[in-house]
């Protein structure tokens, strides 16, 4: 059976997934068509099937969204487009007049082997900070402060971030599911 390949162009996501999974993965940076949805589940399912069609072997894909309570869940899965257009500072500026800065960070991993599709999800509640803080991490880690912490993900060393991580929660489900026993 071909090795399980994690489809990501992000070296940071790949390193985090391998660390949390506790096993080696192959990596491929495929340019996949990504449907535009605020909900993560259809994005991940589409990416998994598209990646399998390109590689012909078992794949693991991931997508992470950030939903703002004040905006009824936006940007959700579209957060990467907000980041590429506005940056972390711009997102903070857009929220500056909002009294409710609550946000939910969600990661979904999708596994597909040509016959079986499974999705594994983890979510973490938190807030969007007034200003970006920290130098670690990637994406929106500088503006997301998980509930129960006084620090953003970007202010935490990896082992602390892992304790709060939505990726860790999703990967724990993946490990416990048994699908990787055959991959």
N, C-alpha and C positions, 0 to 999 in steps of 0.2 A: 504494500500500500504506500502511495506517495506520502511524504512528510506533511504535517499540518503547516500551512503557510499563513502567516498573519499579514494581511494586506493593509499597509500603511506607508505613507511617505514620511511620517514623523518619526525620527529617531528617538525622540523623547517618549512617545507613546509606546514604541516597540520596547525600549529598555524598561519602561514601567511595567508593561504586560509580562515580559519575561521574568522580571523580579517578583511580581505578584503571583504568577503562575507557578514559578519554581521549576520550570522545565524549559529546555531549548525549543525555539520555534524557528522555522525558516521565515524569511521576510521578502515581500515583493511590494514594490511601489508602483502599483498599476493606476493609470489614469482611468477611473471608472466614471461613467455617467452617474450623476447623483440627482435623484428626484428632489424637487424643492417642496419641502413639507416642514411645518413646525414640529410635528410629531416625529419622534425618533424611530419607532418601530417599522414603519414602511420604508424609511430610508435604509435601515440596516438590512432588512429582508431583500430589498432590491440590490444593494451592494453585494451581499453574500451570493446571490444567484448569478449576478454579473461576473463576479470574480471567479466563481467555479467554472462558468462557461469559458472564460479566458484561459484558466490554468488546467482544468480537467482533473483536479485533485482536491482534497479536503482543504477548506479555507476557514479562516477566522477573520471577521471584520469587526469594526468598532465605530460607533459614532457617539459623540457626547454633546449634550445640549444644556443650555442654561436658561431656565424659565424665570422671568421676573413676575412676581405677584402683581405689582402695580400695572403691568402691561398684559394681564390675562394670559400669561404663559409665553409671550414673545421674549426674546427671539427664538427660544427653543433650539431646534436643530439648525436654525439659520445663524446661530451665534458666530460661526466662523466668518460669515460674510459681514456681520456687524464689525467684528474685530479687524478684518482686512480693510474696511472702509473708514472706521472711526478710531480704532485702537482702544486700548483700555481706558485712556484718559477721556476719549470722546464718549464712551459708554457711561462713565462716571458723570460727565457733564450732562448727558441726556437725563440722568436720574436725579440731578441735583435738587429739583423742586418736588420730588416724590417723598411723601412721608413714610411710605411703606417700601423699604429697600429689601424685603425678603426675596430670596431666590432659591430655586431648587436646581441642583446639578444632577444630571442623570446620564449614565453611561449604559449603552446596550452593546453587548458582544453578540454577534451572530455566527453560528457554526453551520456549515453546509458541506455535505460530502457527496452531493449528487442525488441522494435519496432522502436523507434526514436533514431538516432545517430545525434548529433550536436557537432560541434567543434567551439571553441572560442579562438581567437588569439590576442596576444598583442606583439608588438615589440618596442624596444628602441635602438636608436643609441648611440654609445659611443666609447671609446678607451680602449685598454689594457694598463695598466700602466707599467712602466719599472720594478717596484718591487711591491710585495704585500704590501698593506697598510690597516690598520684598524684591529679591533678585533671583530667586530660584524658580523652577517650574517652567511652564510654557502656557501659551494661549491666554486664557483669562485668569490664571492662578493668582495674579497680582491684585485682583479686585474681588475675589470670592473668599469670604471668611466663613468657614463652616460653624454651625451651631456647636457650642461647647468649647470654642477656642477664641482666644483674643487675637489670633494671628491668621493672616491669609495663607493659602496654600504656598504662595511664593516666599513666605517668611519661614516656612517649616523645612527641616531636613527631610529627606525621603521617608525615613522610618516613621516620623510623626505624621506626615501627609498620608501615608498608607493607613494609619489608624482611622482617619476620617474619610478615606477615599471611596467615592462611588465606584471607581474601577475595581477596587479591592472587593467590594460587595458583589459586583457582577462576576468577577473571576472566581470568587468562592462558590457561587452557584454553578458556574461552569465546571469547576473541579469536582464538586459533589454530584453532578449529573451523571457522570460515568461516560459521557460521549468521548472524552479524551483517551479512555482506555483502549480505544480502537484506532486512534489517530496517531 
